[in-house]
C-alpha cells in the first residue's frame, strides 16, 4: 500500500452476504500483474460458512473484475496439495495445473492458471466497469 495506494482496490476485498450483511470471506490479489501479465489471487471463506458456494462466487467475481485490466493476461491460483475444497473449486472452474512450488509458510503448493480469454469466454467480463 505504501508503494502504490492503487493496490487498495485489488489487495483486499471483503465478501458480504447480502441478506444478512455478514462477512463470509475475503479475497485479494498478491500484487499487480507481472511483466507477463500474470496475476495471482488468494482467498478465504469463514470456516463455518464453507460449502455454500461463497468461494466459487468470490473467485469468479474477483477474476471478472480484474480481467478488465488490459495488463492482465493470465489468472493464477496456488493451493496446498491437501486442500481438497479449493482443488475442487479450481478444477471445476477449468484452471489448468502447470506445476508446483514451495511456499515458505505453507509448504508444497500446486499452481493452476488460466488465460484471461478462456476465463472471459466461460464466465464473461465485469460489465459494471
Residue frames as qw, qx, qy, qz and C-alpha x, y, z in Angstrom:
[[0.000, 0.886, 0.463, 0.000, 0.00, 0.00, 0.00],
 [0.303, -0.782, 0.105, 0.534, 2.85, 2.38, 0.76],
 [0.404, -0.142, 0.609, 0.668, 4.44, 1.62, -2.61],
 [0.139, -0.156, -0.555, -0.805, 1.22, 2.22, -4.56],
 [0.359, 0.127, 0.525, -0.761, -2.09, 3.30, -2.96],
 [0.637, 0.202, -0.360, -0.651, -3.96, 1.96, -6.01],
 [0.312, 0.115, -0.942, 0.045, -3.22, -1.52, -4.69],
 [0.305, 0.075, 0.639, -0.702, -6.02, -0.98, -2.15],
 [0.655, 0.256, -0.118, -0.701, -8.53, -1.54, -4.96],
 [0.817, 0.206, -0.496, -0.209, -7.34, -5.12, -5.57],
 [0.197, 0.427, -0.781, 0.410, -5.36, -6.02, -2.43],
 [0.006, 0.162, 0.897, -0.412, -8.24, -6.98, -0.15],
 [0.461, -0.206, -0.336, -0.795, -11.95, -7.28, -0.85],
 [0.311, -0.012, 0.796, -0.519, -14.44, -8.43, 1.78],
 [0.316, -0.213, -0.788, -0.483, -17.24, -10.78, 0.73],
 [0.281, 0.045, 0.532, -0.797, -20.51, -9.90, 2.46],
 [0.056, 0.386, 0.910, 0.143, -23.71, -11.92, 2.26],
 [0.123, -0.339, -0.261, -0.896, -26.40, -9.54, 1.02],
 [0.548, -0.539, -0.520, -0.373, -29.31, -10.87, 3.05],
 [0.704, -0.583, -0.332, 0.232, -27.53, -10.84, 6.43],
 [0.142, 0.924, -0.230, 0.272, -24.71, -8.33, 5.81],
 [0.784, -0.523, 0.310, 0.123, -22.34, -10.84, 7.45],
 [0.199, 0.721, -0.631, -0.204, -18.73, -11.05, 6.23],
 [0.981, 0.030, 0.139, -0.133, -18.35, -14.53, 4.75],
 [0.849, -0.022, 0.209, 0.484, -14.78, -14.23, 3.50],
 [0.019, 0.887, -0.199, -0.416, -12.20, -12.15, 1.71],
 [0.832, 0.303, 0.273, 0.375, -10.03, -12.20, -1.38],
 [0.010, -0.925, 0.200, 0.322, -7.18, -10.22, -2.80],
 [0.801, 0.537, -0.158, 0.212, -4.50, -10.28, -5.44],
 [0.792, -0.368, -0.058, 0.484, -0.95, -10.81, -4.21],
 [0.288, -0.449, 0.222, 0.816, 0.43, -8.00, -6.37],
 [0.485, 0.649, -0.106, -0.577, -0.16, -6.15, -9.61],
 [0.932, 0.352, 0.089, 0.015, 0.25, -8.22, -12.80],
 [0.597, -0.465, 0.405, 0.513, 3.87, -9.16, -13.51],
 [0.050, 0.529, -0.476, -0.701, 5.66, -8.44, -16.81],
 [0.003, -0.053, -0.922, -0.382, 3.99, -11.46, -18.45],
 [0.468, -0.241, -0.242, -0.815, 0.55, -10.28, -17.32],
 [0.567, -0.250, -0.782, 0.061, 0.12, -12.96, -14.66],
 [0.312, -0.485, 0.296, -0.761, -1.82, -12.08, -11.52],
 [0.418, -0.092, -0.887, 0.175, -2.29, -14.36, -8.51],
 [0.512, -0.535, -0.095, -0.666, -5.23, -14.41, -6.13],
 [0.207, 0.001, -0.873, 0.441, -5.69, -15.55, -2.56],
 [0.517, -0.392, -0.189, -0.737, -8.99, -16.03, -0.76],
 [0.139, -0.028, -0.907, 0.397, -10.62, -17.49, 2.29],
 [0.526, -0.462, -0.395, -0.595, -14.11, -18.23, 3.50],
 [0.444, -0.452, 0.514, -0.578, -15.11, -18.27, 7.17],
 [0.058, 0.172, -0.983, -0.004, -14.78, -21.97, 8.10],
 [0.308, 0.297, 0.803, -0.415, -18.33, -22.43, 9.39],
 [0.516, 0.624, 0.137, -0.571, -19.71, -20.92, 6.16],
 [0.033, 0.408, -0.787, -0.461, -17.73, -23.08, 3.75],
 [0.183, 0.167, 0.960, 0.128, -19.53, -25.42, 1.38],
 [0.290, 0.679, 0.525, -0.422, -22.23, -22.91, 0.44],
 [0.569, 0.616, 0.385, 0.385, -20.73, -21.70, -2.86],
 [0.133, -0.967, 0.001, 0.217, -19.25, -18.49, -1.49],
 [0.526, -0.472, 0.483, 0.517, -15.70, -19.41, -2.51],
 [0.474, 0.313, 0.648, 0.507, -16.57, -20.03, -6.14],
 [0.124, 0.903, 0.392, 0.124, -18.72, -16.91, -6.32],
 [0.322, -0.874, 0.131, 0.340, -15.98, -14.79, -4.74],
 [0.530, -0.259, 0.564, 0.578, -13.27, -16.09, -7.09],
 [0.392, 0.535, 0.612, 0.430, -15.39, -15.62, -10.21],
 [0.018, -0.964, -0.264, 0.022, -16.34, -12.10, -9.15],
 [0.399, -0.747, 0.284, 0.450, -12.75, -11.10, -8.44],
 [0.499, -0.061, 0.641, 0.580, -11.49, -12.55, -11.71],
 [0.303, 0.736, 0.545, 0.261, -14.32, -10.96, -13.70],
 [0.132, -0.969, -0.058, 0.199, -13.31, -7.61, -12.23],
 [0.431, -0.631, 0.437, 0.475, -9.56, -7.97, -12.82],
 [0.596, 0.240, 0.627, 0.441, -9.93, -9.20, -16.41],
 [0.248, 0.928, 0.277, 0.033, -10.98, -5.67, -17.30],
 [0.282, -0.815, 0.356, 0.361, -7.38, -4.59, -16.73],
 [0.758, 0.618, -0.183, -0.104, -5.68, -4.87, -20.15],
 [0.079, 0.680, -0.715, 0.142, -2.35, -5.75, -18.48],
 [0.619, -0.200, 0.704, -0.287, -3.80, -8.98, -17.06],
 [0.539, 0.374, -0.621, -0.429, -3.26, -11.96, -19.38],
 [0.584, 0.002, -0.809, 0.058, -3.05, -14.97, -17.04],
 [0.622, -0.577, 0.125, -0.513, -5.02, -15.77, -13.88],
 [0.479, 0.256, -0.796, 0.269, -3.11, -17.83, -11.33],
 [0.728, -0.527, 0.080, -0.430, -4.22, -19.75, -8.27],
 [0.379, 0.345, -0.817, 0.264, -1.90, -21.67, -5.97],
 [0.778, -0.408, -0.006, -0.477, -3.21, -24.18, -3.48],
 [0.356, -0.454, 0.793, -0.195, -1.89, -26.59, -0.88],
 [0.360, 0.156, -0.860, -0.325, -1.85, -30.13, -2.24],
 [0.146, -0.243, -0.925, 0.251, -4.10, -31.28, 0.63],
 [0.268, 0.299, 0.284, -0.871, -6.75, -28.55, 0.29],
 [0.237, 0.277, 0.898, 0.246, -9.43, -30.69, -1.34],
 [0.199, 0.779, 0.496, -0.327, -12.12, -27.98, -1.22],
 [0.077, 0.783, -0.233, -0.571, -10.01, -25.41, -3.09],
 [0.191, -0.224, 0.837, 0.462, -8.76, -28.04, -5.52],
 [0.302, 0.498, 0.813, 0.008, -12.36, -28.96, -6.32],
 [0.192, 0.858, 0.228, -0.419, -13.28, -25.32, -6.98],
 [0.020, -0.687, 0.457, 0.565, -10.28, -24.52, -9.17],
 [0.228, -0.030, 0.901, 0.368, -10.65, -27.67, -11.26],
 [0.283, 0.634, 0.705, -0.145, -14.39, -27.08, -11.62],
 [0.155, 0.867, 0.037, -0.472, -13.61, -23.60, -12.97],
 [0.812, 0.564, 0.090, 0.124, -11.37, -25.11, -15.65],
 [0.085, -0.887, 0.450, 0.056, -7.99, -23.93, -14.44],
 [0.877, 0.350, -0.317, 0.091, -5.02, -25.92, -15.73],
 [0.762, -0.577, 0.179, 0.233, -2.37, -27.47, -13.49],
 [0.534, 0.795, -0.248, 0.146, 1.04, -26.12, -14.56],
 [0.564, 0.358, -0.582, 0.465, 3.41, -27.19, -11.78],
 [0.676, -0.613, -0.370, 0.174, 4.43, -26.94, -8.15],
 [0.213, 0.669, -0.328, 0.632, 6.25, -24.57, -5.86],
 [0.558, -0.331, -0.613, 0.450, 7.33, -24.48, -2.25],
 [0.207, -0.830, -0.087, -0.511, 5.77, -21.78, -0.10],
 [0.275, 0.374, -0.643, 0.609, 7.98, -20.90, 2.87],
 [0.414, -0.214, 0.470, -0.749, 4.99, -20.84, 5.21],
 [0.816, 0.077, 0.196, -0.539, 2.67, -23.47, 3.75],
 [0.583, -0.193, 0.768, 0.180, 4.96, -25.98, 2.05],
 [0.247, 0.089, 0.791, 0.552, 4.09, -27.63, -1.25],
 [0.420, 0.547, 0.256, -0.678, 1.64, -25.72, -3.43],
 [0.508, 0.341, 0.699, 0.369, 0.11, -26.70, -6.74],
 [0.034, 0.415, -0.146, -0.897, -0.02, -23.99, -9.40],
 [0.398, 0.553, 0.723, 0.116, -3.07, -23.55, -11.62],
 [0.016, -0.380, 0.169, 0.909, -3.50, -20.98, -14.37],
 [0.442, 0.608, 0.655, 0.078, -6.00, -19.92, -16.99],
 [0.245, 0.128, 0.287, 0.917, -5.55, -17.41, -19.83],
 [0.216, 0.326, 0.308, -0.867, -7.88, -14.43, -19.48],
 [0.430, 0.152, -0.486, -0.746, -9.50, -15.10, -22.87],
 [0.410, -0.136, -0.896, -0.102, -10.58, -18.59, -21.77],
 [0.080, -0.324, -0.693, 0.639, -11.94, -17.28, -18.49],
 [0.284, 0.316, 0.034, -0.905, -13.92, -14.50, -20.20],
 [0.422, 0.045, -0.716, -0.554, -15.27, -16.94, -22.79],
 [0.385, -0.243, -0.885, 0.094, -16.59, -19.14, -19.99],
 [0.270, -0.552, -0.621, 0.487, -17.66, -16.59, -17.36],
 [0.139, 0.881, 0.302, 0.336, -17.84, -13.21, -19.11],
 [0.366, 0.270, -0.273, 0.848, -16.27, -9.98, -18.01],
 [0.150, -0.525, -0.578, 0.606, -17.44, -7.45, -15.47],
 [0.180, 0.633, 0.513, 0.551, -19.99, -5.32, -17.28],
 [0.307, -0.881, -0.305, 0.191, -20.15, -2.87, -14.37],
 [0.462, -0.539, 0.202, 0.675, -16.72, -1.47, -15.23]]
